[in-house]
Amino acid sequence: MAVSVRGLYFVVTLFLSSFFGSVFLMGPVLPLMLLSPAWYRWITDRLVAVWLTLPVSLLELVFGVKVVITGDGFIPGERSVIIMNHRTCLDWMFLWCCLLRHSYLRLEKICLKAALKAVPGFGWAMQVGCFVFIRRRWEEDKKHLENMLDYFCDIREPLQLLLFPEGTDLTENTKAKSDIFAAQNNLPKLEYVLHPRTTGFSFIVDKLRQGDNLDAVHDITVAYPKTIPQTERHLILGLFPPEIHFHVRRYPVASLPSSSELQSWCQARWAEKEIRLRDFYSGQPRAFDRDRVAYVPPCKSESRVALIKAASLLSWTSFIVLCFTGLWLWTPFRLFLVVIVGVYVVQLKLFGGMELLELACHRYWKSSAAHVGGKKMQ
């Protein structure tokens, strides 16, 4: 299949905006991390949120993707863990269409593969955004998750952490592995989802509960009734989904089971997803919403969302043009780009990522404050 002009425009626009945004918007803010990690986090969360509106505007305004949201919805501003089935490699990006309407994009963090942090532009922005990178080796990931979650609890900045308990997207290969896992653990075979790996989920929920930094768990089921773009390659080919359906179930923290039962609770949610998706893809889309408890309306009207999308598309397009103009006409602009790119590359090798450097700065200032407080007590 030939490369689509529309698809190429989408991918190139996202790359250039993330690359230039990481350099010229986030670059000047990086020194603040050394002085006040909390203020640095407050500012960069909002810068990242501004960029997250761009994929939404491209998907819906330029490519006409229709988003259908059913279920309980969100209470705006609440702290939550979001769990979702991983139908394609791109579910996390499509979810922003839902969160723009029902929540605040500045709250979102994603738990994702550590290899992605090295990707120029996107990876740099995710490091600055303090996303949670994991290696899929629990012995290493457990300590890193603990450090990251402790940090979020310390700074008291609300977050909504997106987690894919399946660990990977649904393909023929991953389904075969899921079937083997089911046979080894005396579980039923699933057709529309993969069996979730629940250790990380239960650990995250427990840590956030202990840190009094969790209001709810949002269980989201995503479905694509027509075209299913499995990877980024499908977007380059112009295979955008005409419709994306999200079904949201909200579970207040008080309704969640004890730590020992969280894993089976998560497995039960996936059994529900299997039934819901079977009904959906067999021509019963209304069954997608049959277990709605109490609908929470979106916190933004469609007219406000339309205004945000239009402003995002216009401003980011103008920003890309201005960056190219500055690089063409102004030597200091080019020097700044070289310096900041060098900073991103070098710090990744020295410290392992901006988010780890941010944690180190936070620990330094926290220990300094404790030392000063100890002296005063004496």
C-alpha positions, 0 to 999 in steps of 0.5 A, spaced: 500 500 500 502 507 498 503 512 503 498 517 504 499 524 504 494 525 509 497 520 514 504 523 512 501 530 514 499 527 521 505 523 523 510 529 520 506 534 524 506 531 530 513 529 530 515 536 528 511 539 534 513 535 539 520 536 537 520 543 537 516 543 543 521 539 547 526 544 545 523 551 544 517 551 549 520 546 555 528 547 554 527 554 557 524 551 563 529 545 564 533 549 569 527 550 574 527 543 575 534 544 579 531 549 583 524 547 584 521 540 582 514 542 584 514 548 580 517 545 574 512 539 574 506 544 575 509 548 569 511 542 564 504 538 566 500 544 562 505 545 557 504 537 555 497 538 556 497 543 550 500 539 546 496 533 547 490 537 544 494 537 537 492 529 536 485 530 538 484 536 533 488 533 527 484 526 528 477 530 529 478 536 525 482 534 519 480 526 518 473 526 521 474 521 526 467 520 530 468 519 538 463 516 542 463 516 549 458 512 554 458 509 561 459 513 568 464 518 565 469 522 570 469 527 575 473 533 573 480 533 576 479 527 580 486 523 581 485 516 578 488 510 575 485 508 568 485 501 566 484 500 558 484 494 554 490 495 549 486 493 542 492 497 538 498 500 539 495 507 538 489 506 544 493 511 548 493 517 543 486 516 541 484 516 549 486 523 549 479 525 545 475 522 551 480 525 556 479 532 553 472 532 554 471 529 560 477 530 564 483 535 564 489 533 560 494 536 564 493 530 569 495 524 565 501 520 565 502 514 561 505 507 564 509 505 557 515 501 555 522 504 557 525 504 550 520 510 548 524 515 552 529 515 547 525 517 541 527 524 539 521 529 540 516 524 543 520 521 548 523 527 550 517 530 551 514 524 555 521 524 560 519 532 561 512 530 562 514 525 568 511 519 564 512 512 568 517 508 563 518 500 565 522 495 562 517 489 563 522 486 568 518 486 575 524 486 579 527 492 576 520 496 575 517 495 582 523 499 585 522 504 580 514 504 580 515 505 588 519 511 587 515 515 582 509 514 586 512 516 592 514 522 588 507 524 586 504 523 593 509 527 595 508 533 591 500 532 591 500 534 584 493 530 582 494 525 576 491 520 572 495 514 571 494 510 564 495 503 565 495 497 560 494 491 564 495 486 558 502 489 557 501 489 549 496 490 544 492 485 541 495 481 535 495 474 533 501 473 536 500 476 543 493 472 543 497 466 542 501 467 548 495 469 552 492 463 550 498 459 553 498 463 559 490 461 560 492 454 559 497 454 564 493 457 569 486 454 568 483 460 565 478 461 559 481 463 552 479 470 550 477 473 543 477 480 544 482 482 550 488 479 552 489 476 559 491 482 564 497 481 568 495 484 574 501 485 579 503 492 577 496 494 577 495 492 584 501 495 586 500 502 583 493 502 586 495 500 593 501 505 593 496 511 591 491 509 596 497 509 602 499 515 599 492 518 600 492 520 592 487 516 589 480 518 588 477 512 583 479 507 578 476 508 571 476 502 567 475 504 560 473 499 554 475 501 547 472 499 541 473 500 533 467 498 529 470 499 522 477 500 521 482 498 526 489 502 525 494 497 529 500 501 528 503 507 526 504 504 519 497 504 518 496 512 520 502 513 515 498 509 510 492 513 511 488 508 515 484 512 520 478 509 524 472 513 522 469 511 529 472 510 536 468 508 542 469 508 549 465 505 555 467 508 562 466 505 568 468 509 574 469 505 581 470 510 587 476 508 591 472 506 597 468 501 593 475 497 591 477 491 594 483 489 599 490 489 597 489 481 596 483 481 592 485 487 587 488 482 582 482 478 582 478 484 581 482 486 575 481 479 572 473 480 573 473 487 569 477 483 563 471 478 563 466 483 563 470 487 557 470 480 553 462 480 554 462 487 552 466 487 546 463 480 543 456 483 543 459 490 540 462 486 534 457 481 533 452 487 532 449 489 538 453 496 540 447 498 545 450 492 549 456 496 550 453 501 555 448 496 558 451 496 565 452 504 566 451 506 573 450 513 573 452 518 567 457 524 569 456 529 563 463 532 560 466 537 563 467 541 557 461 543 552 462 540 545 462 548 542 468 549 547 471 542 545 471 545 538 474 551 540 480 548 543 481 544 537 481 549 532 485 554 536 490 548 537 491 546 530 492 553 528 497 555 534 501 549 533 501 550 525 503 557 526 509 554 531 512 550 527 512 555 521 515 560 526 520 555 528 523 553 521 523 561 520 527 562 526 532 556 524 533 559 517 534 567 520 537 567 527 543 564 529 542 564 536 536 560 535 540 554 531 545 554 537 539 554 542 536 548 538 543 544 538 544 546 546 538 543 548 538 537 543 545 535 546 542 536 553 537 531 552 542 526 549 547 527 554 542 527 560 539 520 558 546 517 558 548 520 564 542 520 568 537 515 564 532 520 563 529 527 565 524 524 570 529 520 574 533 527 574 527 530 577 526 525 582 533 526 584 532 533 585 526 532 589 530 528 593 535 533 594 530 538 596 526 534 601 532 532 604 535 539 605 528 541 608 528 535 613 536 537 615 534 545 616 528 543 620 532 538 624 537 544 626 531 548 628 528 543 632 535 543 636 
